[in-house]
């Protein structure tokens, strides 16, 4: 009789840190735009740009989370296939 084991897959990304980084990236990007174009954006344009950048970056984070889940699923499938092949002498 076999004992069922569970494993815990650690989160590879701390979303609190990512959120802080996204805020920093958004602010920096707008400041860089202003510097490169020797301009100062109106406060409402600045806020809209920061919001749009944050939204785009969070969408990318979600894409990465989904890709990670797919990779992990593939790894488990590969591990199952490999264990079966070895156990069955293949």
C-alpha angles and dihedrals in degrees: 000000000000127000115231112236129199128207131202119222108211119228109254095204131047102219092200090061091043090052091052090047091049091053090049093047092049093050093044093048093053091046090049090050091051092048095047092048096038091233142115117226120225111257093250092049090047091051091047091050092049091048092049092048092049091050092050093048094048088051088055091049089053090050089053092049091053091046090050090052090051092049092049091050089050091050092053091048091050091048091051092049092047094048091049092048093050094042091050092048096251 
